[in-house]
Amino acid sequence: MKIKVGIIGGSGLYSLDCLENAQDVDVSTPYGKPSDKISVGTINGVNCAVLARHGRDHKFMPSTVNYRANIWALRELGCTHIIASTACGSLREDIKPGELVLLDQFIDRTTKREQTFYDCAPTSPRGVCHAPMDEPFCSKTRQILYETAQELGIKVHAKGTCVTIEGPRFSSKAESHLFRRWEADVVNMTTVPEVVLAKEAGLCYAAVALPTDYDCWRESEENVTADLVLKIFAENVSKVTRIFIAALPKIAQQDWTQYITDLKAKILSSVVIHKSVVLEK
């Protein structure tokens, strides 16, 4: 199986200068346009497609990102994997701002976002997909990213539960303390529905979260501001970039054929098509 990796950059990671033979591609999907043109090329000999989640000029807030178009476009370009970066707030004393977290679970607190491609529209896949989310992130890709970070000497937490809030506002103190009581590790605004849609699309998805602050649960902590978040993320984006660049050849060297076949089969088995729909076709 030929491997192609989609890289979704969050706040502060809008492009990768290391992308060789780069070409911007304008992709249309049944769900509209993705956040921006997608840059295709190679990194360390691996075919890649790079997309800025919020647009290169950060024109889309978390609630208005066209997640369905983003994931669909990357799959249309032949991506088998997606590795993503995301800014977040830490809910744990031992997860310090500037460190990295490899997400393995999520809690969804969003309210306004489309979370499935199976929306009964004429141009969408038929049926209703009850996608399994017991393991939303790809454990095999996560392990490669973790081992790569270890080799590079970059501090990374091997797992973490992320609460995704609607945004664009930050959490209240009451919410922040509630998330801590839920034993969540970080809070952000973009993991859901991105990870859900990637799973539904049969893609191996992994996300590296970069805590930029302690949210607002710490009484002594300075207030969270957008400027502070972007400043700390910019200072540490090189860590994420280094991990991605070094991990790409390791991802490409693996045999993913059976793994991806099983993933797609699991999703297809979760699609329910009513008999009347079948008869109409």
Backbone bond lengths (Angstrom), bond angles and torsions (degrees), N, CA, C in turn:
res aa  C-N    CA-C-N  psi(-1)  N-CA   C-N-CA  omega(-1)  CA-C   N-CA-C  phi
1 M - - - 1.472 - - 1.525 110.05 -
2 K 1.326 116.33 131.18 1.456 121.00 179.18 1.521 109.37 -81.07
3 I 1.321 115.64 125.68 1.460 121.28 -175.90 1.527 110.71 -94.34
4 K 1.322 115.16 135.36 1.459 121.70 172.81 1.513 107.49 -137.65
5 V 1.308 116.56 130.88 1.464 121.09 -172.86 1.525 110.71 -109.73
6 G 1.317 115.67 125.05 1.447 121.20 171.90 1.521 109.04 -88.46
7 I 1.306 116.59 133.87 1.465 121.90 179.35 1.526 107.69 -116.41
8 I 1.321 116.12 116.47 1.455 121.16 177.95 1.522 108.57 -103.59
9 G 1.317 115.77 115.95 1.456 120.64 -179.34 1.513 111.03 -93.96
10 G 1.330 115.65 132.04 1.453 120.81 176.42 1.512 110.99 -87.64
11 S 1.327 116.44 -159.94 1.461 121.50 -179.02 1.527 110.39 -53.12
12 G 1.325 116.21 125.89 1.453 120.96 177.66 1.514 114.41 91.39
13 L 1.321 118.26 -15.28 1.469 121.14 179.31 1.533 107.64 -120.18
14 Y 1.320 115.05 86.23 1.459 120.59 -173.11 1.531 113.08 -101.37
15 S 1.331 116.92 -18.65 1.467 120.48 -179.58 1.525 108.40 -159.17
16 L 1.329 116.13 167.89 1.460 121.83 177.73 1.528 108.33 -127.96
17 D 1.328 115.61 114.41 1.460 120.18 -178.42 1.524 111.81 -66.03
18 C 1.328 116.76 -20.78 1.459 120.56 -177.72 1.526 112.96 -79.32
19 L 1.328 117.89 -1.84 1.462 121.54 179.72 1.529 109.35 -71.45
20 E 1.331 116.90 115.08 1.459 122.03 -177.47 1.532 111.28 -90.27
21 N 1.326 114.95 150.05 1.469 121.09 -179.32 1.529 111.10 52.64
22 A 1.323 114.72 40.13 1.468 120.68 -173.95 1.526 111.56 -67.94
23 Q 1.311 114.08 138.75 1.462 121.28 176.65 1.516 108.82 -141.74
24 D 1.321 117.19 128.55 1.463 121.19 178.21 1.524 110.08 -79.50
25 V 1.316 115.59 131.22 1.454 121.86 -178.96 1.518 109.23 -118.51
26 D 1.313 116.37 131.18 1.462 122.25 177.58 1.530 107.59 -97.97
27 V 1.324 116.79 113.77 1.461 121.41 -174.26 1.528 110.52 -112.19
28 S 1.323 115.95 134.12 1.466 121.53 172.44 1.523 108.66 -105.72
29 T 1.310 117.34 146.62 1.455 121.88 -179.48 1.534 109.42 -134.65
30 P 1.340 117.54 166.26 1.469 119.68 175.59 1.528 112.76 -62.88
31 Y 1.330 116.70 -11.88 1.465 121.47 -176.58 1.528 112.19 -110.23
32 G 1.324 115.79 14.45 1.451 119.67 179.84 1.519 111.58 101.76
33 K 1.325 115.46 -163.85 1.461 121.45 -175.76 1.520 110.41 -91.65
34 P 1.341 117.30 144.38 1.457 119.43 172.57 1.519 111.67 -67.44
35 S 1.313 116.43 177.08 1.466 121.17 -174.32 1.513 113.50 -60.22
36 D 1.330 116.80 -28.43 1.457 121.14 -178.00 1.518 108.40 -164.74
37 K 1.315 116.32 177.10 1.455 119.33 170.49 1.529 108.60 -62.66
38 I 1.315 116.05 150.77 1.456 121.21 -178.40 1.526 108.68 -105.24
39 S 1.323 116.56 128.87 1.463 121.06 179.60 1.525 109.33 -89.41
40 V 1.320 117.00 121.92 1.460 121.22 178.55 1.523 109.42 -111.56
41 G 1.327 115.78 146.50 1.453 121.81 -178.84 1.508 109.17 173.95
42 T 1.322 116.70 -153.03 1.461 120.75 179.14 1.520 110.79 -129.88
43 I 1.321 115.24 147.43 1.457 122.46 172.89 1.526 106.57 -131.99
44 N 1.332 115.81 122.07 1.471 120.28 -176.87 1.528 111.61 53.93
45 G 1.340 115.74 35.38 1.444 120.35 178.08 1.513 115.27 80.07
46 V 1.324 117.69 3.19 1.467 122.11 -178.53 1.529 109.53 -103.86
47 N 1.329 116.67 131.95 1.462 120.50 176.80 1.530 110.02 -65.51
48 C 1.326 115.85 129.77 1.465 120.73 -176.35 1.530 110.78 -136.88
49 A 1.318 114.57 157.56 1.462 122.03 173.71 1.521 106.86 -134.81
50 V 1.317 116.85 121.00 1.465 121.84 -173.01 1.524 110.09 -109.93
51 L 1.328 115.57 128.15 1.467 121.78 -178.10 1.522 110.45 -132.24
52 A 1.325 116.47 131.58 1.461 121.52 174.20 1.529 108.52 -83.88
53 R 1.321 117.12 115.83 1.470 121.61 -174.51 1.524 112.29 -55.47
54 H 1.320 117.41 -42.65 1.466 121.93 -176.90 1.526 112.47 -96.87
55 G 1.322 117.30 7.66 1.459 120.68 -172.32 1.517 109.33 88.07
56 R 1.307 116.72 152.60 1.470 120.00 -176.16 1.520 112.67 -65.52
57 D 1.320 116.65 -24.11 1.467 120.22 176.95 1.531 111.25 -103.54
58 H 1.334 116.05 16.18 1.470 123.03 178.02 1.533 111.29 52.26
59 K 1.332 115.08 54.27 1.461 119.53 -175.45 1.527 113.19 -93.58
60 F 1.336 117.52 -10.53 1.463 120.21 -178.74 1.527 110.58 -111.23
61 M 1.337 115.73 126.49 1.460 119.13 174.04 1.533 108.03 -79.29
62 P 1.336 117.96 165.30 1.472 120.49 -174.35 1.524 114.38 -51.47
63 S 1.315 117.99 -38.41 1.463 121.10 -176.68 1.520 113.16 -74.03
64 T 1.339 118.11 -21.57 1.456 120.69 -175.56 1.528 113.76 -107.28
65 V 1.322 117.10 1.99 1.467 119.67 172.46 1.529 108.22 -61.98
66 N 1.317 117.16 134.51 1.462 120.92 178.41 1.532 108.36 -87.09
67 Y 1.322 115.38 79.27 1.468 121.04 -175.38 1.526 111.57 -60.91
68 R 1.313 117.32 -39.46 1.463 119.61 -178.77 1.524 110.90 -63.64
69 A 1.312 116.72 -45.16 1.460 119.91 178.73 1.524 111.10 -64.07
70 N 1.319 117.72 -38.99 1.466 121.36 179.98 1.525 111.62 -60.71
71 I 1.332 115.70 -50.64 1.468 119.91 -177.60 1.527 110.59 -68.62
72 W 1.326 117.08 -42.70 1.464 120.96 -179.59 1.533 110.34 -61.36
73 A 1.333 116.39 -43.34 1.465 120.65 -178.71 1.525 110.95 -63.13
74 L 1.322 117.77 -42.40 1.465 120.45 179.49 1.525 110.70 -64.40
75 R 1.319 116.70 -39.49 1.465 119.14 177.41 1.529 110.64 -66.74
76 E 1.333 116.68 -40.18 1.460 120.37 178.62 1.528 111.48 -61.48
77 L 1.314 116.65 -30.88 1.463 121.41 178.85 1.529 112.24 -80.66
78 G 1.330 116.15 1.05 1.460 120.23 175.23 1.508 115.78 95.59
79 C 1.320 117.33 12.13 1.472 119.08 -179.95 1.530 111.06 -68.22
80 T 1.304 115.19 138.02 1.464 122.58 174.41 1.517 110.92 -104.31
81 H 1.341 115.49 -21.96 1.465 122.47 -177.06 1.525 109.74 -132.82
82 I 1.320 114.86 156.13 1.462 121.17 168.85 1.521 107.77 -134.72
83 I 1.331 115.78 128.51 1.458 120.68 169.82 1.528 106.44 -117.67
84 A 1.311 115.66 133.10 1.460 120.25 -171.12 1.523 111.26 -130.61
85 S 1.308 115.42 151.75 1.461 121.29 172.16 1.514 108.91 -111.35
86 T 1.321 116.64 149.63 1.462 120.33 -179.39 1.525 110.33 -152.47
87 A 1.322 115.93 130.72 1.462 120.30 174.23 1.527 109.00 -75.18
88 C 1.315 117.22 148.19 1.461 119.93 -179.15 1.521 109.93 -155.51
89 G 1.331 115.03 171.82 1.455 121.65 173.37 1.516 109.41 -108.58
90 S 1.302 117.20 141.76 1.462 121.16 -179.81 1.523 110.91 -82.71
91 L 1.332 115.71 138.71 1.463 121.94 175.60 1.511 111.72 -109.37
92 R 1.342 117.03 7.86 1.457 122.28 -177.01 1.525 110.27 -131.79
93 E 1.335 114.67 138.88 1.462 119.73 179.76 1.518 111.72 -59.52
94 D 1.326 116.69 -35.44 1.463 120.03 -174.98 1.528 113.06 -84.66
95 I 1.322 118.29 -2.76 1.465 120.98 172.76 1.523 106.73 -103.97
96 K 1.312 115.29 98.53 1.461 120.93 -170.81 1.531 111.14 -88.27
97 P 1.337 116.73 146.54 1.461 119.68 175.19 1.524 111.36 -53.26
98 G 1.314 115.64 133.75 1.456 120.28 -178.24 1.508 113.46 98.10
99 E 1.339 117.69 -17.94 1.456 120.46 174.11 1.528 109.31 -82.67
100 L 1.318 115.91 168.71 1.456 120.50 -177.59 1.523 110.81 -113.04
101 V 1.320 115.70 151.41 1.461 121.99 178.70 1.526 108.79 -132.86
102 L 1.333 116.07 128.54 1.460 120.68 174.80 1.523 107.78 -92.08
103 L 1.309 116.45 108.83 1.460 120.96 -174.59 1.528 111.27 -68.95
104 D 1.337 115.42 139.76 1.464 118.77 175.15 1.528 112.77 -128.00
105 Q 1.340 117.66 -12.53 1.465 121.43 177.98 1.524 109.22 -146.34
106 F 1.339 115.77 162.14 1.463 119.40 176.89 1.520 110.36 -140.82
107 I 1.325 115.05 157.88 1.460 123.92 169.71 1.524 105.83 -123.59
108 D 1.316 116.01 124.84 1.460 120.79 -173.38 1.525 111.35 -93.90
109 R 1.340 115.71 118.89 1.453 121.38 175.37 1.529 110.52 -120.35
110 T 1.346 116.93 21.11 1.462 119.89 177.33 1.524 109.87 -85.11
111 T 1.322 115.74 162.30 1.473 119.96 -175.73 1.527 113.97 -136.18
112 K 1.330 119.00 -11.98 1.464 120.27 -168.71 1.529 114.04 -122.04
113 R 1.316 118.61 13.89 1.458 119.69 -167.34 1.527 113.40 -115.61
114 E 1.313 115.33 140.79 1.456 120.75 175.23 1.528 108.29 -73.54
115 Q 1.342 116.68 129.90 1.461 120.07 -173.56 1.528 113.48 -118.81
116 T 1.329 117.33 11.40 1.458 119.44 179.55 1.515 110.74 -148.43
117 F 1.327 115.73 150.13 1.457 120.81 172.57 1.530 110.89 -82.11
118 Y 1.322 116.48 -19.78 1.465 122.24 -176.18 1.533 109.54 -88.94
119 D 1.339 115.38 75.54 1.461 120.31 -173.16 1.522 113.06 -107.23
120 C 1.348 117.14 13.73 1.471 123.20 177.94 1.524 113.67 70.68
121 A 1.320 117.92 7.67 1.462 120.38 175.46 1.531 109.50 -74.02
122 P 1.337 117.86 152.33 1.470 120.63 -177.64 1.524 114.17 -57.52
123 T 1.341 116.89 -31.21 1.467 120.65 -177.39 1.518 113.23 -92.23
124 S 1.324 117.62 -0.27 1.461 121.70 -177.41 1.523 111.19 -94.94
125 P 1.339 117.60 163.13 1.467 120.19 175.00 1.523 110.44 -58.49
126 R 1.325 117.08 147.85 1.463 121.38 -178.27 1.519 111.58 -74.75
127 G 1.316 115.27 148.86 1.451 121.11 172.54 1.519 113.84 95.34
128 V 1.327 114.28 -171.87 1.458 122.68 177.68 1.521 107.47 -122.79
129 C 1.323 116.07 129.45 1.466 120.38 -177.11 1.522 110.44 -103.38
130 H 1.322 116.15 115.24 1.467 122.04 174.48 1.529 107.67 -95.24
131 A 1.327 114.91 71.44 1.462 120.92 -171.83 1.525 112.08 -63.13
132 P 1.327 118.39 130.52 1.461 121.04 177.20 1.522 110.23 -70.11
133 M 1.332 116.57 134.80 1.460 120.99 -178.15 1.530 111.82 -126.02
134 D 1.331 116.66 23.82 1.463 118.82 177.92 1.527 111.10 -62.90
135 E 1.344 116.58 -36.25 1.460 122.13 174.68 1.525 107.90 -129.17
136 P 1.318 117.18 84.43 1.471 120.25 -173.51 1.519 114.24 -68.97
137 F 1.330 117.02 -30.25 1.465 121.49 -177.35 1.530 109.91 -100.99
138 C 1.312 116.82 151.21 1.464 122.06 -179.00 1.523 110.07 -76.47
139 S 1.310 117.24 112.42 1.462 121.75 -176.67 1.526 111.80 -65.93
140 K 1.326 116.85 -34.07 1.463 120.96 -178.34 1.531 110.99 -68.81
141 T 1.323 116.85 -42.68 1.465 121.03 177.65 1.522 110.38 -68.89
142 R 1.323 116.71 -39.68 1.471 121.28 178.01 1.526 110.42 -59.31
143 Q 1.319 117.12 -42.11 1.460 120.86 -178.75 1.524 111.22 -63.81
144 I 1.326 116.31 -39.32 1.469 119.89 177.72 1.524 110.50 -63.80
145 L 1.330 116.77 -43.71 1.469 120.51 178.69 1.520 111.11 -63.70
146 Y 1.329 116.39 -40.05 1.469 120.49 180.00 1.529 110.87 -64.26
147 E 1.308 116.97 -48.48 1.461 120.82 -179.22 1.529 110.93 -63.02
148 T 1.321 116.62 -36.70 1.459 120.94 178.47 1.518 110.96 -65.19
149 A 1.321 116.89 -44.20 1.470 120.81 178.11 1.527 110.72 -61.39
150 Q 1.322 116.20 -40.93 1.467 120.53 178.57 1.524 110.50 -61.18
151 E 1.321 116.25 -44.50 1.462 120.71 -179.95 1.527 111.81 -63.05
152 L 1.323 116.15 -33.63 1.463 120.74 -179.23 1.530 112.58 -84.24
153 G 1.318 116.30 -4.84 1.465 119.94 -179.51 1.514 113.62 73.75
154 I 1.325 116.53 26.57 1.464 121.78 -179.83 1.521 109.40 -98.62
155 K 1.319 116.80 128.36 1.454 122.00 -179.00 1.522 110.47 -66.16
156 V 1.335 115.86 121.23 1.453 120.40 -179.00 1.520 109.41 -142.77
157 H 1.314 116.45 138.94 1.460 122.08 174.88 1.520 107.91 -91.60
158 A 1.327 116.65 129.36 1.463 122.18 -169.99 1.518 113.38 -66.42
159 K 1.324 117.78 -23.45 1.455 119.69 179.13 1.525 109.81 -153.63
160 G 1.327 115.05 165.28 1.455 119.64 179.24 1.514 110.95 -176.59
161 T 1.320 115.07 143.14 1.465 121.30 175.79 1.524 108.81 -96.01
162 C 1.317 115.32 129.27 1.456 121.45 -177.78 1.522 110.84 -109.16
163 V 1.319 116.80 130.41 1.455 121.71 168.91 1.524 107.13 -91.76
164 T 1.329 116.56 122.01 1.465 119.68 176.11 1.516 109.18 -101.39
165 I 1.342 115.76 117.70 1.455 121.79 179.21 1.533 109.38 -99.17
166 E 1.325 116.27 163.70 1.453 119.86 -176.35 1.522 111.90 -67.42
167 G 1.346 117.48 -42.01 1.443 118.91 -176.21 1.527 111.15 69.73
168 P 1.324 119.12 -174.83 1.460 125.22 0.91 1.530 114.61 -78.20
169 R 1.321 117.53 -3.58 1.472 118.65 178.35 1.521 109.41 -70.79
170 F 1.351 115.54 158.56 1.455 120.72 174.04 1.532 110.00 -84.95
171 S 1.311 116.60 173.17 1.461 121.93 -178.07 1.522 111.85 -69.70
172 S 1.331 115.73 151.91 1.461 120.39 166.96 1.527 107.51 -78.45
173 K 1.325 116.93 165.51 1.473 119.25 178.09 1.524 110.62 -62.33
174 A 1.333 116.75 -39.35 1.464 119.81 179.43 1.528 110.63 -61.41
175 E 1.323 116.97 -42.28 1.463 120.73 178.63 1.521 110.96 -65.44
176 S 1.324 115.56 -43.55 1.453 120.00 -178.89 1.528 111.35 -60.67
177 H 1.324 116.67 -43.74 1.468 120.55 177.75 1.533 110.93 -66.86
178 L 1.324 116.79 -35.51 1.461 120.17 177.34 1.526 110.44 -63.22
179 F 1.321 117.20 -44.68 1.465 120.78 179.92 1.528 110.78 -61.45
180 R 1.326 116.07 -35.25 1.466 119.38 177.29 1.532 110.95 -67.29
181 R 1.321 116.31 -37.67 1.473 119.41 177.78 1.522 111.14 -68.10
182 W 1.330 116.42 -25.32 1.461 120.44 174.92 1.536 111.79 -77.55
183 E 1.328 116.52 -1.99 1.464 123.49 -179.25 1.526 112.36 66.17
184 A 1.322 116.21 29.24 1.459 120.36 171.60 1.526 108.60 -77.13
185 D 1.324 115.90 157.91 1.466 120.96 -175.65 1.520 113.81 -105.44
186 V 1.336 116.18 -35.88 1.467 120.61 179.75 1.515 109.08 -142.17
187 V 1.327 115.59 164.58 1.466 120.97 177.56 1.529 108.15 -132.57
188 N 1.352 115.88 134.79 1.458 119.53 177.16 1.524 110.02 -145.39
189 M 1.336 116.88 -168.22 1.471 120.31 -175.23 1.520 113.95 -127.05
190 T 1.349 118.99 5.73 1.469 118.26 -171.22 1.524 116.06 -133.23
191 T 1.308 119.67 -11.66 1.465 119.62 -175.60 1.531 112.04 -62.24
192 V 1.335 116.52 -39.72 1.457 121.48 174.67 1.534 107.72 -102.46
193 P 1.328 119.04 127.54 1.462 127.35 14.59 1.521 114.83 -100.71
194 E 1.328 118.46 13.05 1.459 120.59 -174.37 1.527 112.21 -55.42
195 V 1.332 116.13 -49.15 1.465 119.77 -179.15 1.524 111.48 -66.28
196 V 1.331 117.08 -36.28 1.468 121.77 -179.68 1.525 110.40 -63.95
197 L 1.322 116.24 -45.85 1.460 121.04 -178.69 1.525 111.67 -68.35
198 A 1.326 116.69 -37.69 1.463 119.76 177.59 1.524 110.55 -62.81
199 K 1.320 116.26 -40.39 1.463 120.65 177.58 1.531 109.91 -63.59
200 E 1.317 116.51 -45.44 1.455 121.46 -178.76 1.535 110.57 -63.71
201 A 1.327 116.41 -30.95 1.462 121.40 -179.87 1.522 112.36 -82.01
202 G 1.336 117.58 -2.71 1.452 121.11 179.07 1.513 113.78 76.78
203 L 1.331 117.38 27.27 1.457 122.35 -179.79 1.524 111.59 -102.85
204 C 1.319 116.07 145.85 1.466 121.35 175.85 1.526 107.96 -81.31
205 Y 1.330 116.87 111.31 1.464 121.91 -171.92 1.527 110.56 -116.48
206 A 1.326 115.11 132.58 1.467 120.86 174.21 1.522 108.58 -138.55
207 A 1.326 116.07 145.56 1.465 120.66 -177.46 1.527 110.89 -130.04
208 V 1.323 114.92 133.61 1.461 121.58 174.30 1.525 107.31 -103.38
209 A 1.332 115.21 117.82 1.465 120.35 -179.51 1.523 109.88 -97.54
210 L 1.327 115.72 138.25 1.462 121.81 179.56 1.517 110.21 -117.27
211 P 1.329 117.71 101.52 1.466 119.89 177.06 1.526 110.83 -64.24
212 T 1.309 115.50 128.23 1.466 120.83 179.81 1.523 112.06 -105.93
213 D 1.346 116.98 -8.93 1.456 121.25 -175.28 1.528 108.26 -166.99
214 Y 1.338 116.41 177.32 1.460 121.78 176.43 1.526 111.44 -99.11
215 D 1.331 116.73 34.93 1.453 121.04 -176.91 1.528 107.49 52.21
216 C 1.334 119.68 -132.24 1.473 118.69 179.81 1.521 112.06 -132.39
217 W 1.332 117.57 14.22 1.470 120.52 -178.13 1.516 112.83 -75.51
218 R 1.326 117.49 -22.41 1.471 121.09 179.72 1.516 109.44 -82.51
219 E 1.304 116.67 118.93 1.469 120.97 -176.08 1.521 112.05 -62.22
220 S 1.329 116.70 -31.48 1.457 120.13 -176.11 1.515 112.97 -89.68
221 E 1.321 115.82 -4.99 1.463 119.67 -175.37 1.527 111.02 -79.03
222 E 1.338 115.66 143.72 1.461 119.43 176.40 1.518 109.50 -67.46
223 N 1.320 115.78 154.78 1.452 120.53 -178.17 1.531 111.24 -61.74
224 V 1.320 114.92 143.38 1.456 120.68 178.21 1.519 109.09 -77.04
225 T 1.322 116.43 130.81 1.464 121.25 175.50 1.525 108.39 -130.60
226 A 1.320 115.69 158.37 1.461 119.73 178.79 1.525 111.12 -61.59
227 D 1.336 116.94 -38.20 1.466 120.53 179.58 1.524 111.28 -62.96
228 L 1.339 116.53 -40.82 1.467 120.40 179.51 1.519 110.77 -65.35
229 V 1.331 115.88 -43.62 1.462 120.91 179.35 1.525 110.72 -58.75
230 L 1.326 117.01 -48.98 1.459 120.83 -177.22 1.525 111.77 -68.42
231 K 1.329 117.20 -33.49 1.458 120.74 179.82 1.528 110.71 -64.69
232 I 1.327 116.40 -50.59 1.459 120.01 -178.59 1.519 110.91 -67.06
233 F 1.345 116.64 -38.93 1.457 119.44 179.11 1.521 110.37 -63.15
234 A 1.335 117.07 -41.11 1.462 120.85 179.95 1.520 111.15 -63.69
235 E 1.320 116.97 -36.11 1.458 121.24 -179.97 1.525 112.03 -67.95
236 N 1.309 116.42 -25.94 1.461 120.37 -174.51 1.524 114.42 -112.06
237 V 1.327 117.27 -0.79 1.458 119.42 -177.22 1.523 111.23 -63.12
238 S 1.323 117.07 -25.62 1.473 120.14 178.06 1.521 111.39 -62.87
239 K 1.335 117.37 -31.16 1.462 120.18 178.14 1.525 110.71 -64.31
240 V 1.333 115.35 -47.24 1.457 120.58 -179.85 1.526 109.73 -62.27
241 T 1.323 116.34 -43.64 1.460 121.09 -179.27 1.522 110.93 -61.45
242 R 1.319 117.07 -44.30 1.469 121.24 179.78 1.526 110.90 -61.60
243 I 1.321 116.57 -41.12 1.467 119.98 179.15 1.523 110.49 -64.76
244 F 1.321 116.74 -47.17 1.465 120.75 -179.16 1.531 110.61 -58.80
245 I 1.343 116.65 -48.21 1.470 120.68 -176.67 1.525 110.63 -61.71
246 A 1.324 117.24 -43.47 1.463 120.69 -178.13 1.520 112.51 -73.62
247 A 1.323 117.01 -28.39 1.469 120.68 -176.80 1.524 112.86 -80.97
248 L 1.309 117.50 -25.51 1.465 120.70 -174.46 1.529 113.72 -55.56
249 P 1.356 119.43 -48.98 1.474 118.37 178.92 1.526 112.49 -62.39
250 K 1.323 117.54 -33.02 1.465 121.00 179.32 1.528 110.43 -67.66
251 I 1.321 116.29 -38.56 1.461 119.92 176.59 1.528 109.71 -64.27
252 A 1.332 116.18 -44.72 1.461 120.92 -176.82 1.524 112.77 -67.79
253 Q 1.327 117.05 -27.06 1.466 120.75 -177.91 1.527 113.12 -76.83
254 Q 1.322 116.52 -19.02 1.457 120.35 -178.27 1.535 110.84 -76.38
255 D 1.327 115.43 152.49 1.462 120.42 172.90 1.530 107.58 -91.84
256 W 1.323 115.86 109.13 1.465 121.76 -174.75 1.524 112.54 -102.84
257 T 1.315 117.64 2.08 1.458 120.97 -170.88 1.520 112.93 -53.74
258 Q 1.321 116.92 -56.80 1.459 120.27 -177.13 1.519 111.31 -68.36
259 Y 1.319 116.44 -37.99 1.473 121.96 -178.80 1.528 110.61 -59.46
260 I 1.329 116.33 -48.56 1.461 120.34 -178.15 1.523 110.89 -72.81
261 T 1.321 116.71 -35.77 1.467 120.22 176.26 1.521 110.66 -59.76
262 D 1.332 116.39 -44.80 1.468 121.11 179.36 1.526 111.29 -65.56
263 L 1.330 116.40 -39.19 1.467 120.92 179.75 1.527 110.70 -62.63
264 K 1.328 116.56 -46.46 1.469 120.48 -179.65 1.525 111.18 -66.26
265 A 1.337 116.25 -38.05 1.466 120.11 179.71 1.520 110.83 -64.93
266 K 1.334 115.92 -37.33 1.462 120.44 179.53 1.519 110.96 -64.76
267 I 1.323 115.94 -39.79 1.467 119.89 178.54 1.526 110.66 -68.29
268 L 1.322 116.68 -45.84 1.469 119.93 -179.42 1.526 111.49 -60.99
269 S 1.317 116.68 -34.62 1.463 119.93 179.49 1.519 111.74 -72.39
270 S 1.346 116.79 -11.02 1.456 121.82 -179.70 1.528 112.41 -95.47
271 V 1.347 116.19 -0.61 1.453 121.02 -178.87 1.528 109.61 -90.79
272 V 1.316 115.36 126.76 1.463 121.25 178.23 1.524 108.31 -106.47
273 I 1.339 116.22 123.09 1.468 121.72 177.42 1.524 107.94 -117.16
274 H 1.322 116.32 119.50 1.460 120.22 -178.78 1.516 110.68 -67.12
275 K 1.325 116.36 145.34 1.462 121.68 -177.15 1.520 112.47 -54.87
276 S 1.323 116.82 -36.07 1.468 119.92 -178.53 1.517 110.98 -65.16
277 V 1.343 116.15 -32.56 1.462 120.18 178.56 1.515 109.88 -68.05
278 V 1.334 116.55 -43.13 1.450 121.08 179.42 1.524 110.62 -61.84
279 L 1.320 117.45 -41.19 1.455 122.11 -178.67 1.526 112.09 -65.92
280 E 1.331 115.06 -30.13 1.464 118.90 -177.74 1.529 111.75 -75.34
281 K 1.313 117.11 -21.26 1.464 120.82 -175.02 1.517 111.81 -82.78
